[in-house]
Amino acid sequence: MSAQIIDGKALALKLREGIAQEVQALEKDTGIKPGLAAVLVGDDPASAMYVRNKKIACEKAGLYPQEHLLPAATTQEALLALIHQLNADPKIHGILVQLPLPAHIESKMILQAVSPEKDADGFHPVNVGRLVEGDPVFVPCTPKGVMHMIDSTGVDITGKRAVVIGRSNIVGKPVAMLLLHRHATVTICHSRTKDLPAVVHEADIVVAAIGKPAFVTPDMVKEGAVVIDVGINRLPDGKLVGDVDFDRVKERAGWITPVPGGVGPMTIAMLLQNTLESAKRFAKKITG
Ligand code: NAD
């Protein structure tokens, strides 16, 4: 039987509609409009497109977007000064620094300069620590979207075997932590995992975040499993695909996300949600 498709576009649209209503209500009640500052250094076309899409999404949902497009030669000191300025700006509740930064800038130092209370991407060590402790403030956007997609299936995560393929700080590790907090039995696979197909085959929930087209094949997937494909890969013919061999795996899985139209749209929706939640926390501090 063919899997049910988890429609990321439809889920994200619904989320964004809810966010837009909450943004309006917050502004009406407190005068506060959630503000998101995006910082881009250099002219990488893919990064520029991501930042532009985030700005459009902010505008559509009624948030206040601020764009800082800086030349590639921007010094680390100048970038730090901008981050400090945004940390102090009361109109800004979320700050995102588009990665990758040019080689002469120390990304770690910049991400650590962002106030943990405005860290919309959830990459600051303080927020990573809060997440590990099970008391998160900002959950990284893509992992948050992954959890929302799993929840949309109605499958109870408690006690399930979950396998996350990929151990990056921005996807693999936080997804594994979120699944663990929801009482899944979690295994993280990576490039040095022995007999990876056998490990994946035990999973009721598979999250693939590798960056390799058609990496997850049907023989690896347990019948009826939930398969979430985070990968974004551009094939030589220009086609965009995930890490899962979608056409074949969908014949075995119970639920599956497509690429495009899966996790991607959820990431932006969660960025808006993180900024809204941050603005609400600021409003609470002011109004008591
Ligand atoms: P990354 O390169 O930082 O990490 C990839 C991980 O895959 C590594 O931990 C590595 O151990 C693992 N890996 C590589 N080769 C492997 C192999 N042969 N066997 C097992 N594991 C292997 O990548 P990332 O930033 O985590 O992103 C992963 C993918 O997700 C990329 O395609 C990226 O474009 C995509 N992504 C999508 C979104 C979204 O919004 N949809 C967001 C972030 C990343």
Boltz pocket constraint, residues with backbone or C-beta under 6 A from the ligand:
constraints:
  - pocket:
      binder: B
      contacts: [[A, 142], [A, 165], [A, 166], [A, 167], [A, 168], [A, 169], [A, 170], [A, 171], [A, 172], [A, 189], [A, 190], [A, 191], [A, 192], [A, 193], [A, 196], [A, 208], [A, 209], [A, 210], [A, 211], [A, 212], [A, 229], [A, 230], [A, 231], [A, 232], [A, 233], [A, 263], [A, 264], [A, 267]]
      max_distance: 6.0
